[in-house]
Amino acid sequence: MGAVRQKPGVLVIGLDGLPFTLARQLIAGGYAPALARLAAEGRLQQMDSVVPTVSAVAWTSFLTGVQPGKHGLYGFVFRNPAGYDIEVCSTRVIRRKLLPELVSDAGRTAFSMNVPVTSPPRPVNGIMIGCFLSPDLEKAAWPAEEAAYLRSVGYRIDTDAALARRSTAGMLEDVRRTTERRVTAALHYLAARPWDYFHVHIMETDRLNHFLLGRALAGGGFAADFFDCCRYIDGQVARLLDAVAEDTPLLVVSDHGFEPIRQEAQLGRWLVERGWTVLGGGPVRSPLDFDPSRTRAYALIPGRIYVNLRGREPGGIVAPEEYEAVREAVTRDLLDLRDAAAGAPVIRRVLRREEFLWPAGRLGPCPDMPLRDRLFGDPVYALAPDLVAEPCPGYDLKMGLAKQALFEKTELEGMHTRDDAMLLVRGMAAPAGRASILDCAPMILGRLGIAAADMDGGAEGAA
Amino acid sequence: MDRLDELESKSIYIIREAYAQCRKLALLWSIGKDSSTLLWLARKAFLGQLPFPVLHIDTGRKFRAMIEFRDARAREFGLRLIVARNDEALAGAEPGKPLAGGGKLDCCTALKTQALQQAIARHGLKALLLGIRRDEHGIRAKERYFSPRDENFQWNYKNQPPELWDQYRSRSEEGSHMRIHPLLHWSELDIWRYVRRENIPTVPLYFARNGKRYRSIGCECCCAPIDSAADTLDAVIRELETTTTSERAGRAQDKENAYTMQKLRALGYM
């Protein structure tokens, strides 16, 4: 006797950092029968992510439907505006309501599990289980009482990706176990009651790509283990599909693409070499552990450059009237960075903040406005990078303020790409043209008959 | 009875109840203002002579002033003082700095949690008196006066009866130990007002020198002073009556933040 199938209003399955090109490769190689079936029933397409291209920013844009300049999150870490301490991002920093909240506000039910950045979880009409940044189950769950159930089934907030440094086999096993437990818990909630919005996030695809992508794409014996693990994750997707009615509207989404790392490039060190960042002389304990009284610009991951601006940074030394000149000079120095061993440039282009953060539409230039308003007008922009460096293929831009060498190769094998995210839509209208991650929230809300006010993505599409 | 009398009376009742239920008891003394107040109350509860030991977890990174204070009070009060250290983790470690090779969370785990686990096992302890307060941190608001921990120090906050009419579940199950929190109902200001009333000795780091003072103390490498001119007890109390910043603001990184930083570092985001 078959189990009763649920039919949520919209089902979202997040496959973090699964590139569109890899998804197609998995389907072609027979490693992803569940995705293959969905792609045949719906539409699989390549999708653009946001700048800066990192999960914290991209999923927040997914959840809010707006550019980073509106939701206010620009990376996993940021400078505490009161000084030069590093803070970790959280929902406390996000300036917009998240999809599950918007669904709740409309009187509908929402479930969300493990989506970055939903820690600490916000109250919703339903359940929100926070992302991998949650310190423990009690703090991950809203309502907190759900922690007891999660603990009882061995739910894990995150896989231990650092295992990859000690044992690849151990990491692959951990990825399998964590994903299986998460899907088991999700199925419990799926069966518990009807849902209007049900989002399960699988972070493990991102971890696999970060630590194993290079070797996987190089082929050989190891590649088989990688692809087997991908097949296992596809099997977990199949479990979710088996639990819902066949005509359930759904999205399978990734937030960015991946490509193999050739070298990690230490932008922080490059800014030190060029005299923009000046170290204090003591041990460097954080990416912001420089001498503010002599530093004119500094870097944070990924490729974010900040001007140490007087009146904005508490120890800022660059006068607002020098701001543009400093940005231009830093841009020139960034474009100068070359990998001498390979004879290759490292930075493809440098975007100014108004080119990617501005709320008016997709990646368009910002309207002209006085410098002072742009820099100081809204605290959201005060935390935004002044420049973002986009790397040439294979150069992963790190901070590395205290690194001895500009380039290094570590155990990390994969880096994010902006234009190779994946969107698979079934049972609802897919974006007609080139898709953007910003389109997802209005699409989902549109399907649920909820107005999507003031979002940057378009809901209009064609099946 | 004024407010401080009520606070004191309830705490002393809990301390006596704890000892009545469990003789394998120790008082965990971090040498900060809260556990020093707890020590004062425990001495009052037993008329000056503590019938159980005082346990201090020495991370080797405490302020020198704290260690001097500890040793002077131990002599003055005739305490049975147990100093516990995780010697294995400390072997070869650079003095005065967080342990190398991991984040601050790893350091706290090795030098505090594991050292405490070792001491509990070595001395056969079944219950600990701690000076935590509900107003310190969100998670502590969920605590009970009698709070069991399993062998892995896990706390199941769902499995806690309400503590109405001074009825406490004061017995723990096999394999676990009981944590008893006699100061749970005190606020930071209550502590300082009581310190003033009773003239309880405290570490001088709490009082301003050159425009800075510590509002919360622990390991020297992980504490930062706050800007303050409060150089006397009265001035500290006046400052706290109007402050809007949190007590632990001077702790450079709380454990939670340290946890997430460590996570991001492992993933190459730091």
Interface residues (C-beta under 8 A of the other chain):
Chain A: V54 F76 V77 D85 I86 E87 V88 F132 L133 P135 E138 K139 E145 A147 A148 D158 A161 A162 R207 H210 E264 P287 I301 D396 K398 M399 T410 L412
Chain B: I139 Y157 K158 A252 K255 E256 N257 Y259 T260 M261 K263 L264 A266 L267 G268 Y269 M270
